[in-house]
């Protein structure tokens, strides 16, 4: 059986079944999260590492504040749109402290301009999460969502409608 690092590095970047098998095989290992975060530093393992981190968080697991600090510190190094997307989809599980703002705010702003619709949609979601945790961003987040409902692609608008529904609850 290969190590988590080896299996992630050898993943073709396409087969969801293969990365899911790697996740299931290794998720209970003592240093699983530490290994995933270390792999974020290398372009050839980022997509698989972020996919597994997202799956780990979606399964109800949590990561320590120190590990969240590391993920956010590494945001500028994420090269593939899928890696950025996986982290954007994981933000709801990772609180944003005041110290994270200087890294996460530019990451979200660049995502709002990304050519990929999924990255843009989840960047709006991330900006909304930022505003929910740091009210100084609330007015701007509301303006961004309102503007996006006019100018964005239908697929992005669908994500924004979901954001707006949760804001009303």
Secondary structure, DSSP 8 states (H G I E B T S, - for coil): ---HHHHHHH--S--HHHHHHHHHHHTTSTTHHHHHHHHTTSHHHHHHHHHHHHHHHHTT----HHHHHHHHHTGGG--SHHHHHHHHHHGGGS---GGGHHHHHHHHHHHHT-SSHHHHHHHHHHHHHHHHH-GGGHHHHHHHHHHHHHHS-HHHHHHHHHHHHHHH-
